[in-house]
């Protein structure tokens, strides 16, 4: 009984010394140590064959994964199938999400094109461009702010007359709306503080 305890104490001391001396080693150096030990043994090592196996398990995880990382053992068929299944699931989710987003964008674009082809819309857009061609950008922003405050909802291309002219003059619609929202928010804060 005492012999086993002595061997156990010796093993624990060796493991502690290994952990202390190899603490600053990189992952590659530790893997190289494992490969060197396997060459000396002439076979794939079991964890009991390697001094420092507890430290290696702390650094890299379960013993089979350590052997896979060192290239000493192939992944099991079960593990390969599980990884393939996970990859397929992730890839299929991405494809499905991408497809549905494309469809939503296509429908919105189709609706917008249909709206802009209406004769009354074409006429009102042209009238707006003529009426506001002399306005400065600041005046255009101000009129949009008033329109947004009046309607109390987000202005979008279908409910804003002069949309095409405004986009040409002021830039991307989302940026224009963001600026107007920030300006209105700042004005409301100034009114509340005074």
DRENPAMAR-352829 format. One record per atom (N, C-alpha, C): residue in one letter; x, y, z; chain; residue number from 1. Coordinates in Angstrom, 3 decimals, padded with zeros to 6 digits. Example, Ala and Ser with C-alpha at 12.3 -4.5 7.8 and 13.67 -1.06 7.14 Angstrom:
(a (013.190 -005.690 007.800) A 1) (a (012.300 -004.500 007.800) A 1) (a (013.200 -003.300 007.800) A 1) (s (012.850 -002.250 007.080) A 2) (s (013.670 -001.060 007.140) A 2) (s (012.900 000.030 007.870) A 2) 
% end
This chain:
(x (000.815 -001.191 000.000) A 1) (x (000.000 000.000 000.000) A 1) (x (000.857 001.252 000.000) A 1) (x (001.950 001.259 000.771) A 2) (x (002.821 002.425 000.839) A 2) (x (003.573 002.643 -000.465) A 2) (x (003.837 001.609 -001.207) A 3) (x (004.541 001.726 -002.485) A 3) (x (003.689 002.526 -003.469) A 3) (x (002.420 002.232 -003.539) A 4) (x (001.517 002.950 -004.443) A 4) (x (001.456 004.417 -004.060) A 4) (x (001.345 004.697 -002.743) A 5) (x (001.305 006.083 -002.303) A 5) (x (002.589 006.807 -002.673) A 5) (x (003.720 006.117 -002.517) A 6) (x (004.998 006.735 -002.854) A 6) (x (005.043 007.026 -004.347) A 6) (x (004.575 006.083 -005.167) A 7) (x (004.532 006.306 -006.610) A 7) (x (003.584 007.457 -006.953) A 7) (x (002.455 007.517 -006.252) A 8) (x (001.493 008.586 -006.486) A 8) (x (002.099 009.936 -006.110) A 8) (x (002.797 009.974 -004.979) A 9) (x (003.449 011.221 -004.569) A 9) (x (004.533 011.620 -005.562) A 9) (x (005.274 010.648 -006.045) A 10) (x (006.316 010.924 -007.036) A 10) (x (005.697 011.478 -008.314) A 10) (x (004.623 010.846 -008.764) A 11) (x (003.940 011.330 -009.966) A 11) (x (003.416 012.749 -009.782) A 11) (x (002.825 013.019 -008.617) A 12) (x (002.306 014.360 -008.362) A 12) (x (003.434 015.392 -008.357) A 12) (x (004.575 015.029 -007.765) A 13) (x (005.725 015.931 -007.744) A 13) (x (006.238 016.177 -009.159) A 13) (x (006.319 015.105 -009.970) A 14) (x (006.777 015.251 -011.358) A 14) (x (005.815 016.131 -012.163) A 14) (x (004.516 015.939 -011.958) A 15) (x (003.515 016.761 -012.652) A 15) (x (003.665 018.229 -012.254) A 15) (x (003.865 018.484 -010.963) A 16) (x (004.020 019.861 -010.482) A 16) (x (005.277 020.502 -011.061) A 16) (x (006.376 019.740 -011.104) A 17) (x (007.623 020.261 -011.686) A 17) (x (007.445 020.561 -013.176) A 17) (x (006.763 019.661 -013.875) A 18) (x (006.524 019.870 -015.303) A 18) (x (005.711 021.152 -015.524) A 18) (x (004.656 021.311 -014.728) A 19) (x (003.810 022.503 -014.866) A 19) (x (004.611 023.769 -014.587) A 19) (x (005.487 023.696 -013.603) A 20) (x (006.291 024.870 -013.240) A 20) (x (007.293 025.218 -014.335) A 20) (x (007.963 024.213 -014.885) A 21) (x (008.999 024.478 -015.891) A 21) (x (008.420 024.817 -017.259) A 21) (x (007.256 024.290 -017.592) A 22) (x (006.686 024.507 -018.930) A 22) (x (005.544 025.531 -018.947) A 22) (x (005.398 026.273 -017.855) A 23) (x (004.317 027.246 -017.752) A 23) (x (004.396 028.322 -018.838) A 23) (x (005.602 028.738 -019.169) A 24) (x (005.773 029.821 -020.155) A 24) (x (005.907 029.296 -021.590) A 24) (x (005.857 027.980 -021.781) A 25) (x (005.961 027.415 -023.132) A 25) (x (004.723 027.770 -023.961) A 25) (x (004.939 027.919 -025.257) A 26) (x (003.813 028.175 -026.157) A 26) (x (003.081 026.862 -026.418) A 26) (x (001.914 026.959 -027.008) A 27) (x (001.136 025.765 -027.342) A 27) (x (001.907 024.870 -028.307) A 27) (x (002.566 025.486 -029.284) A 28) (x (003.329 024.709 -030.266) A 28) (x (004.471 023.934 -029.614) A 28) (x (005.119 024.538 -028.633) A 29) (x (006.221 023.848 -027.948) A 29) (x (005.703 022.646 -027.155) A 29) (x (004.562 022.801 -026.532) A 30) (x (003.992 021.682 -025.776) A 30) (x (003.537 020.559 -026.706) A 30) (x (002.976 020.914 -027.848) A 31) (x (002.574 019.900 -028.830) A 31) (x (003.817 019.176 -029.357) A 31) (x (004.889 019.934 -029.592) A 32) (x (006.142 019.323 -030.053) A 32) (x (006.677 018.338 -029.004) A 32) (x (006.550 018.685 -027.721) A 33) (x (006.966 017.790 -026.640) A 33) (x (006.168 016.491 -026.699) A 33) (x (004.865 016.601 -026.929) A 34) (x (004.005 015.420 -027.004) A 34) (x (004.381 014.544 -028.199) A 34) (x (004.663 015.165 -029.338) A 35) (x (005.058 014.418 -030.539) A 35) (x (006.386 013.703 -030.292) A 35) (x (007.318 014.393 -029.627) A 36) (x (008.625 013.789 -029.309) A 36) (x (008.447 012.563 -028.409) A 36) (x (007.570 012.676 -027.410) A 37) (x (007.309 011.544 -026.514) A 37) (x (006.702 010.366 -027.271) A 37) (x (005.813 010.662 -028.225) A 38) (x (005.190 009.570 -028.984) A 38) (x (006.214 008.871 -029.868) A 38) (x (007.181 009.625 -030.409) A 39) (x (008.235 008.998 -031.224) A 39) (x (009.115 008.100 -030.367) A 39) (x (009.410 008.539 -029.137) A 40) (x (010.216 007.722 -028.232) A 40) (x (009.484 006.429 -027.864) A 40) (x (008.169 006.527 -027.665) A 41) (x (007.383 005.338 -027.340) A 41) (x (007.163 004.442 -028.553) A 41) (x (007.114 005.051 -029.725) A 42) (x (006.873 004.298 -030.945) A 42) (x (005.395 004.033 -031.199) A 42) (x (004.526 004.732 -030.494) A 43) (x (003.083 004.575 -030.668) A 43) (x (002.388 005.838 -030.165) A 43) (x (001.093 005.859 -030.343) A 44) (x (000.286 006.979 -029.831) A 44) (x (000.248 006.871 -028.307) A 44) (x (000.670 007.901 -027.595) A 45) (x (000.776 007.785 -026.139) A 45) (x (-000.574 007.838 -025.432) A 45) (x (-000.657 007.071 -024.354) A 46) (x (-001.790 007.210 -023.451) A 46) (x (-001.408 008.300 -022.458) A 46) (x (-002.402 008.864 -021.793) A 47) (x (-002.074 009.965 -020.891) A 47) (x (-001.181 009.510 -019.729) A 47) (x (-001.280 008.248 -019.342) A 48) (x (-000.450 007.744 -018.250) A 48) (x (001.024 007.631 -018.655) A 48) (x (001.293 007.573 -019.969) A 49) (x (002.664 007.432 -020.460) A 49) (x (003.436 008.751 -020.423) A 49) (x (002.760 009.860 -020.344) A 50) (x (003.392 011.171 -020.489) A 50) (x (003.461 011.874 -019.145) A 50) (x (004.662 012.315 -018.793) A 51) (x (004.806 013.153 -017.608) A 51) (x (004.329 014.551 -018.005) A 51) (x (003.424 015.099 -017.211) A 52) (x (002.871 016.414 -017.519) A 52) (x (001.519 016.351 -018.195) A 52) (x (000.914 015.151 -018.220) A 53) (x (-000.370 015.027 -018.918) A 53) (x (-001.462 015.859 -018.254) A 53) (x (-001.410 016.024 -016.925) A 54) (x (-002.447 016.837 -016.271) A 54) (x (-002.335 018.304 -016.679) A 54) (x (-001.104 018.797 -016.796) A 55) (x (-000.911 020.183 -017.233) A 55) (x (-001.358 020.356 -018.685) A 55) (x (-001.044 019.367 -019.528) A 56) (x (-001.473 019.429 -020.930) A 56) (x (-002.999 019.444 -021.025) A 56) (x (-003.659 018.649 -020.172) A 57) (x (-005.118 018.618 -020.188) A 57) (x (-005.701 019.945 -019.705) A 57) (x (-005.027 020.579 -018.745) A 58) (x (-005.496 021.893 -018.292) A 58) (x (-005.392 022.927 -019.407) A 58) (x (-004.314 022.848 -020.174) A 59) (x (-004.088 023.838 -021.243) A 59) (x (-004.945 023.592 -022.474) A 59) (x (-005.114 022.303 -022.866) A 60) (x (-005.734 021.991 -024.157) A 60) (x (-007.086 021.297 -024.086) A 60) (x (-007.485 020.810 -022.923) A 61) (x (-008.765 020.113 -022.832) A 61) (x (-008.595 018.607 -022.782) A 61) (x (-009.613 017.852 -023.191) A 62) (x (-009.583 016.387 -023.093) A 62) (x (-008.432 015.761 -023.892) A 62) (x (-007.976 014.619 -023.413) A 63) (x (-006.824 013.945 -024.014) A 63) (x (-007.015 013.612 -025.497) A 63) (x (-008.172 013.103 -025.927) A 64) (x (-008.335 012.813 -027.358) A 64) (x (-008.155 014.058 -028.243) A 64) (x (-008.615 015.208 -027.755) A 65) (x (-008.444 016.441 -028.540) A 65) (x (-006.988 016.874 -028.589) A 65) (x (-006.267 016.624 -027.506) A 66) (x (-004.831 016.952 -027.501) A 66) (x (-004.124 016.115 -028.558) A 66) (x (-004.461 014.822 -028.615) A 67) (x (-003.840 013.936 -029.605) A 67) (x (-004.211 014.355 -031.026) A 67) (x (-005.463 014.770 -031.234) A 68) (x (-005.879 015.252 -032.563) A 68) (x (-005.084 016.485 -032.952) A 68) (x (-004.921 017.382 -031.991) A 69) (x (-004.191 018.627 -032.274) A 69) (x (-002.731 018.347 -032.614) A 69) (x (-002.178 017.346 -031.968) A 70) (x (-000.784 016.992 -032.239) A 70) (x (-000.645 016.177 -033.516) A 70) (x (-001.765 015.746 -034.081) A 71) (x (-001.731 014.951 -035.304) A 71) (x (-001.413 013.497 -035.049) A 71) (x (-001.579 013.047 -033.814) A 72) (x (-001.260 011.670 -033.459) A 72) (x (-002.473 010.748 -033.571) A 72) (x (-003.656 011.320 -033.631) A 73) (x (-004.865 010.510 -033.692) A 73) (x (-005.859 011.225 -034.598) A 73) (x (-006.528 010.438 -035.419) A 74) (x (-007.556 010.995 -036.299) A 74) (x (-008.818 011.280 -035.485) A 74) (x (-009.613 012.209 -035.954) A 75) (x (-010.899 012.462 -035.316) A 75) (x (-011.786 011.238 -035.516) A 75) (x (-012.593 010.942 -034.511) A 76) (x (-013.498 009.800 -034.628) A 76) (x (-014.585 010.114 -035.654) A 76) (x (-015.143 009.061 -036.216) A 77) (x (-016.192 009.230 -037.224) A 77) (x (-017.393 009.965 -036.629) A 77) (x (-017.710 009.666 -035.393) A 78) (x (-018.840 010.302 -034.727) A 78) (x (-018.605 011.810 -034.595) A 78) (x (-017.382 012.177 -034.228) A 79) (x (-017.052 013.602 -034.074) A 79) (x (-017.073 014.318 -035.420) A 79) (x (-016.554 013.661 -036.465) A 80) (x (-016.578 014.257 -037.801) A 80) (x (-018.010 014.512 -038.262) A 80) (x (-018.873 013.531 -038.048) A 81) (x (-020.277 013.680 -038.442) A 81) (x (-020.945 014.818 -037.676) A 81) (x (-020.630 014.928 -036.387) A 82) (x (-021.214 015.991 -035.571) A 82) (x (-020.763 017.367 -036.071) A 82) (x (-019.473 017.518 -036.380) A 83) (x (-018.959 018.792 -036.892) A 83) (x (-019.572 019.135 -038.246) A 83) (x (-019.703 018.125 -039.113) A 84) (x (-020.318 018.375 -040.416) A 84) (x (-021.771 018.811 -040.258) A 84) (x (-022.468 018.182 -039.335) A 85) (x (-023.864 018.537 -039.096) A 85) (x (-023.967 019.970 -038.581) A 85) (x (-023.079 020.353 -037.673) A 86) (x (-023.087 021.715 -037.138) A 86) (x (-022.771 022.723 -038.234) A 86) (x (-021.771 022.428 -039.061) A 87) (x (-021.418 023.330 -040.157) A 87) (x (-022.572 023.458 -041.141) A 87) (x (-023.227 022.347 -041.447) A 88) (x (-024.347 022.394 -042.383) A 88) (x (-025.469 023.252 -041.818) A 88) (x (-025.743 023.094 -040.521) A 89) (x (-026.807 023.876 -039.888) A 89) (x (-026.497 025.360 -039.957) A 89) (x (-025.257 025.742 -039.628) A 90) (x (-024.875 027.158 -039.666) A 90) (x (-024.953 027.705 -041.084) A 90) (x (-024.436 026.942 -042.044) A 91) (x (-024.452 027.406 -043.434) A 91) (x (-025.872 027.539 -043.955) A 91) (x (-026.728 026.582 -043.624) A 92) (x (-028.100 026.646 -044.126) A 92) (x (-028.849 027.820 -043.513) A 92) (x (-028.585 028.140 -042.247) A 93) (x (-029.217 029.303 -041.624) A 93) (x (-028.807 030.572 -042.349) A 93) (x (-027.527 030.686 -042.659) A 94) (x (-027.036 031.880 -043.351) A 94) (x (-027.673 032.006 -044.725) A 94) (x (-027.786 030.902 -045.437) A 95) (x (-028.382 030.932 -046.777) A 95) (x (-029.856 031.311 -046.692) A 95) (x (-030.573 030.729 -045.749) A 96) (x (-032.000 031.021 -045.600) A 96) (x (-032.209 032.483 -045.236) A 96) (x (-031.445 032.986 -044.250) A 97) (x (-031.592 034.383 -043.840) A 97) (x (-031.250 035.326 -044.979) A 97) (x (-030.178 035.023 -045.694) A 98) (x (-029.764 035.880 -046.804) A 98) (x (-030.849 035.905 -047.877) A 98) (x (-031.421 034.768 -048.170) A 99) (x (-032.469 034.687 -049.184) A 99) (x (-033.712 035.463 -048.793) A 99) (x (-034.122 035.360 -047.532) A 100) (x (-035.329 036.071 -047.108) A 100) (x (-035.106 037.575 -047.095) A 100) (x (-033.910 038.015 -046.708) A 101) (x (-033.611 039.449 -046.745) A 101) (x (-033.625 039.965 -048.166) A 101) (x (-033.056 039.193 -049.079) A 102) (x (-033.077 039.597 -050.486) A 102) (x (-034.506 039.726 -050.980) A 102) (x (-035.351 038.792 -050.609) A 103) (x (-036.745 038.820 -051.056) A 103) (x (-037.471 040.056 -050.516) A 103) (x (-037.246 040.385 -049.264) A 104) (x (-037.867 041.570 -048.667) A 104) (x (-037.410 042.825 -049.393) A 104) (x (-036.099 042.919 -049.656) A 105) (x (-035.562 044.083 -050.372) A 105) (x (-036.129 044.170 -051.784) A 105) (x (-036.252 043.042 -052.452) A 106) (x (-036.794 043.037 -053.813) A 106) (x (-038.248 043.507 -053.827) A 106) (x (-039.030 043.058 -052.860) A 107) (x (-040.436 043.473 -052.797) A 107) (x (-040.568 044.967 -052.523) A 107) (x (-039.729 045.485 -051.618) A 108) (x (-039.773 046.918 -051.310) A 108) (x (-039.375 047.746 -052.527) A 108) (x (-038.345 047.294 -053.225) A 109) (x (-037.892 048.005 -054.425) A 109) (x (-038.972 047.974 -055.512) A 109) (x (-039.623 046.849 -055.663) A 110) (x (-040.688 046.713 -056.666) A 110) (x (-041.850 047.656 -056.344) A 110) (x (-042.212 047.741 -055.073) A 111) (x (-043.296 048.623 -054.647) A 111) (x (-042.938 050.086 -054.915) A 111) (x (-041.688 050.447 -054.624) A 112) (x (-041.236 051.822 -054.840) A 112) (x (-041.246 052.180 -056.322) A 112) (x (-040.761 051.276 -057.164) A 113) (x (-040.757 051.532 -058.615) A 113) (x (-042.183 051.691 -059.138) A 113) (x (-043.079 050.865 -058.630) A 114) (x (-044.476 050.943 -059.053) A 114) (x (-045.075 052.293 -058.660) A 114) (x (-044.750 052.765 -057.467) A 115) (x (-045.250 054.054 -056.985) A 115) (x (-044.749 055.202 -057.857) A 115) (x (-043.466 055.161 -058.225) A 116) (x (-042.875 056.256 -059.004) A 116) (x (-043.290 056.239 -060.473) A 116) (x (-043.926 055.177 -060.936) A 117) (x (-044.383 055.115 -062.330) A 117) (x (-045.773 055.717 -062.508) A 117) (x (-046.459 055.991 -061.411) A 118) (x (-047.802 056.560 -061.502) A 118) (x (-047.715 057.978 -062.071) A 118) (x (-048.589 058.338 -063.013) A 119) (x (-048.527 059.667 -063.645) A 119) (x (-048.654 060.824 -062.652) A 119) (x (-049.542 060.690 -061.662) A 120) (x (-049.701 061.784 -060.694) A 120) (x (-048.452 061.966 -059.836) A 120) (x (-047.765 060.852 -059.563) A 121) (x (-046.522 060.943 -058.780) A 121) (x (-045.432 061.615 -059.604) A 121) (x (-045.320 061.264 -060.871) A 122) (x (-044.317 061.876 -061.756) A 122) (x (-044.550 063.380 -061.826) A 122) (x (-045.798 063.774 -061.956) A 123) (x (-046.147 065.196 -062.050) A 123) (x (-045.801 065.932 -060.753) A 123) (x (-046.172 065.353 -059.613) A 124) (x (-045.904 066.007 -058.327) A 124) (x (-044.406 066.094 -058.039) A 124) (x (-043.633 065.078 -058.434) A 125) (x (-042.173 065.119 -058.262) A 125) (x (-041.574 066.258 -059.081) A 125) (x (-042.038 066.422 -060.327) A 126) (x (-041.527 067.484 -061.199) A 126) (x (-041.891 068.858 -060.645) A 126) (x (-043.108 069.010 -060.139) A 127) (x (-043.531 070.287 -059.549) A 127) (x (-042.696 070.624 -058.319) A 127) (x (-042.426 069.620 -057.489) A 128) (x (-041.616 069.837 -056.295) A 128) (x (-040.211 070.297 -056.679) A 128) (x (-039.618 069.634 -057.666) A 129) (x (-038.265 069.994 -058.102) A 129) (x (-038.234 071.427 -058.628) A 129) (x (-039.237 071.833 -059.391) A 130) (x (-039.298 073.201 -059.915) A 130) (x (-039.459 074.207 -058.787) A 130) (x (-040.343 073.921 -057.863) A 131) (x (-040.662 074.846 -056.778) A 131) (x (-039.477 075.051 -055.835) A 131) (x (-038.714 073.992 -055.566) A 132) (x (-037.654 074.055 -054.555) A 132) (x (-036.245 074.088 -055.141) A 132) (x (-036.104 074.302 -056.423) A 133) (x (-034.764 074.309 -057.022) A 133) (x (-033.915 075.473 -056.520) A 133) (x (-034.532 076.557 -056.096) A 134) (x (-033.780 077.714 -055.598) A 134) (x (-033.499 077.620 -054.100) A 134) (x (-034.106 076.673 -053.408) A 135) (x (-033.915 076.533 -051.958) A 135) (x (-032.506 076.040 -051.636) A 135) (x (-031.998 076.443 -050.472) A 136) (x (-030.710 075.939 -050.003) A 136) (x (-030.942 074.580 -049.344) A 136) (x (-029.852 073.882 -049.069) A 137) (x (-029.975 072.586 -048.394) A 137) (x (-030.595 072.758 -047.010) A 137) (x (-030.222 073.829 -046.319) A 138) (x (-030.765 074.078 -044.981) A 138) (x (-032.279 074.262 -045.040) A 138) (x (-032.755 074.963 -046.056) A 139) (x (-034.199 075.158 -046.206) A 139) (x (-034.903 073.834 -046.512) A 139) (x (-034.262 072.986 -047.301) A 140) (x (-034.848 071.673 -047.591) A 140) (x (-034.927 070.821 -046.322) A 140) (x (-033.846 070.847 -045.523) A 141) (x (-033.860 070.117 -044.255) A 141) (x (-034.978 070.640 -043.355) A 141) (x (-035.119 071.958 -043.299) A 142) (x (-036.146 072.568 -042.451) A 142) (x (-037.549 072.142 -042.884) A 142) (x (-037.801 072.127 -044.190) A 143) (x (-039.126 071.703 -044.665) A 143) (x (-039.383 070.226 -044.346) A 143) (x (-038.338 069.401 -044.436) A 144) (x (-038.496 067.985 -044.067) A 144) (x (-038.762 067.833 -042.572) A 144) (x (-038.080 068.644 -041.744) A 145) (x (-038.317 068.596 -040.299) A 145) (x (-039.764 068.956 -039.979) A 145) (x (-040.271 069.990 -040.642) A 146) (x (-041.660 070.399 -040.416) A 146) (x (-042.625 069.292 -040.852) A 146) (x (-042.320 068.671 -041.981) A 147) (x (-043.157 067.588 -042.480) A 147) (x (-043.174 066.408 -041.508) A 147) (x (-041.997 066.093 -040.982) A 148) (x (-041.899 064.981 -040.033) A 148) (x (-042.626 065.320 -038.741) A 148) (x (-042.459 066.548 -038.258) A 149) (x (-043.151 066.965 -037.036) A 149) (x (-044.665 066.964 -037.246) A 149) (x (-045.104 067.350 -038.426) A 150) (x (-046.531 067.414 -038.738) A 150) (x (-047.152 066.018 -038.770) A 150) (x (-046.466 065.078 -039.435) A 151) (x (-047.013 063.727 -039.582) A 151) (x (-046.706 062.830 -038.387) A 151) (x (-045.625 063.144 -037.669) A 152) (x (-045.281 062.375 -036.477) A 152) (x (-044.865 060.943 -036.738) A 152) (x (-044.447 060.629 -037.939) A 153) (x (-043.974 059.275 -038.238) A 153) (x (-042.764 059.370 -039.158) A 153) (x (-042.141 058.255 -039.361) A 154) (x (-040.954 058.229 -040.216) A 154) (x (-041.360 058.510 -041.661) A 154) (x (-040.636 059.432 -042.250) A 155) (x (-040.874 059.734 -043.657) A 155) (x (-040.195 058.668 -044.495) A 155) (x (-040.904 058.160 -045.474) A 156) (x (-040.294 057.179 -046.363) A 156) (x (-040.524 057.608 -047.804) A 156) (x (-039.874 056.982 -048.746) A 157) (x (-039.978 057.403 -050.146) A 157) (x (-041.404 057.444 -050.682) A 157) (x (-042.255 056.546 -050.217) A 158) (x (-043.608 056.511 -050.784) A 158) (x (-044.505 057.612 -050.236) A 158) (x (-044.247 058.096 -049.017) A 159) (x (-045.122 059.140 -048.474) A 159) (x (-044.487 060.531 -048.503) A 159) (x (-043.358 060.692 -049.182) A 160) (x (-042.690 061.988 -049.272) A 160) (x (-042.661 062.440 -050.727) A 160) (x (-043.396 063.513 -051.006) A 161) (x (-043.372 064.079 -052.351) A 161) (x (-042.040 064.809 -052.518) A 161) (x (-041.395 064.601 -053.633) A 162) (x (-040.098 065.218 -053.898) A 162) (x (-038.926 064.354 -053.471) A 162) (x (-039.203 063.105 -053.170) A 163) (x (-038.164 062.177 -052.694) A 163) (x (-036.971 062.123 -053.642) A 163) (x (-037.210 061.938 -054.925) A 164) (x (-036.094 061.793 -055.877) A 164) (x (-035.246 063.053 -055.915) A 164) (x (-035.891 064.212 -055.901) A 165) (x (-035.152 065.478 -055.916) A 165) (x (-034.342 065.640 -054.625) A 165) (x (-034.940 065.295 -053.494) A 166) (x (-034.260 065.419 -052.202) A 166) (x (-033.044 064.496 -052.111) A 166) (x (-033.167 063.305 -052.631) A 167) (x (-032.037 062.364 -052.604) A 167) (x (-030.900 062.877 -053.479) A 167) (x (-031.249 063.434 -054.632) A 168) (x (-030.212 063.979 -055.519) A 168) (x (-029.506 065.147 -054.838) A 168) (x (-030.266 066.005 -054.159) A 169) (x (-029.695 067.190 -053.537) A 169) (x (-028.977 066.895 -052.218) A 169) (x (-029.586 066.074 -051.358) A 170) (x (-029.099 065.916 -049.987) A 170) (x (-028.313 064.632 -049.739) A 170) (x (-028.418 063.660 -050.609) A 171) (x (-027.686 062.408 -050.422) A 171) (x (-028.592 061.278 -049.972) A 171) (x (-027.984 060.258 -049.385) A 172) (x (-028.700 059.034 -048.994) A 172) (x (-029.864 059.346 -048.051) A 172) (x (-031.002 058.753 -048.319) A 173) (x (-032.231 059.027 -047.578) A 173) (x (-032.093 058.689 -046.097) A 173) (x (-031.468 057.566 -045.778) A 174) (x (-031.310 057.170 -044.373) A 174) (x (-030.487 058.190 -043.600) A 174) (x (-029.443 058.719 -044.229) A 175) (x (-028.613 059.733 -043.571) A 175) (x (-029.412 061.016 -043.343) A 175) (x (-030.204 061.403 -044.322) A 176) (x (-031.045 062.603 -044.193) A 176) (x (-032.019 062.423 -043.031) A 176) (x (-032.664 061.268 -042.962) A 177) (x (-033.625 061.010 -041.886) A 177) (x (-032.943 060.981 -040.525) A 177) (x (-031.746 060.414 -040.454) A 178) (x (-031.009 060.365 -039.192) A 178) (x (-030.695 061.783 -038.716) A 178) (x (-030.258 062.638 -039.638) A 179) (x (-029.918 064.020 -039.284) A 179) (x (-031.156 064.771 -038.813) A 179) (x (-032.266 064.604 -039.504) A 180) (x (-033.510 065.276 -039.116) A 180) (x (-033.962 064.800 -037.737) A 180) (x (-033.889 063.511 -037.485) A 181) (x (-034.296 062.961 -036.186) A 181) (x (-033.433 063.520 -035.071) A 181) (x (-032.124 063.597 -035.306) A 182) (x (-031.214 064.146 -034.295) A 182) (x (-031.514 065.622 -034.052) A 182) (x (-031.760 066.389 -035.114) A 183) (x (-032.072 067.809 -034.966) A 183) (x (-033.355 068.002 -034.163) A 183) (x (-034.392 067.211 -034.475) A 184) (x (-035.651 067.314 -033.735) A 184) (x (-035.468 066.930 -032.271) A 184) (x (-034.669 065.906 -032.020) A 185) (x (-034.404 065.464 -030.647) A 185) (x (-033.683 066.563 -029.879) A 185) (x (-032.670 067.178 -030.509) A 186) (x (-031.927 068.256 -029.856) A 186) (x (-032.826 069.456 -029.580) A 186) (x (-033.698 069.807 -030.521) A 187) (x (-034.628 070.923 -030.320) A 187) (x (-035.570 070.636 -029.159) A 187) (x (-036.079 069.418 -029.079) A 188) (x (-036.978 069.048 -027.980) A 188) (x (-036.267 069.120 -026.636) A 188) (x (-035.004 068.702 -026.590) A 189) (x (-034.233 068.766 -025.348) A 189) (x (-034.002 070.212 -024.937) A 189) (x (-033.705 071.098 -025.915) A 190) (x (-033.502 072.515 -025.613) A 190) (x (-034.780 073.138 -025.070) A 190) (x (-035.919 072.770 -025.645) A 191) (x (-037.199 073.317 -025.192) A 191) (x (-037.496 072.855 -023.768) A 191) (x (-037.202 071.597 -023.461) A 192) (x (-037.466 071.058 -022.127) A 192) (x (-036.580 071.688 -021.067) A 192) (x (-035.333 072.020 -021.406) A 193) (x (-034.408 072.589 -020.420) A 193) (x (-034.675 074.062 -020.146) A 193) (x (-035.305 074.769 -021.071) A 194) (x (-035.571 076.201 -020.838) A 194) (x (-036.871 076.444 -020.140) A 194) 
% end
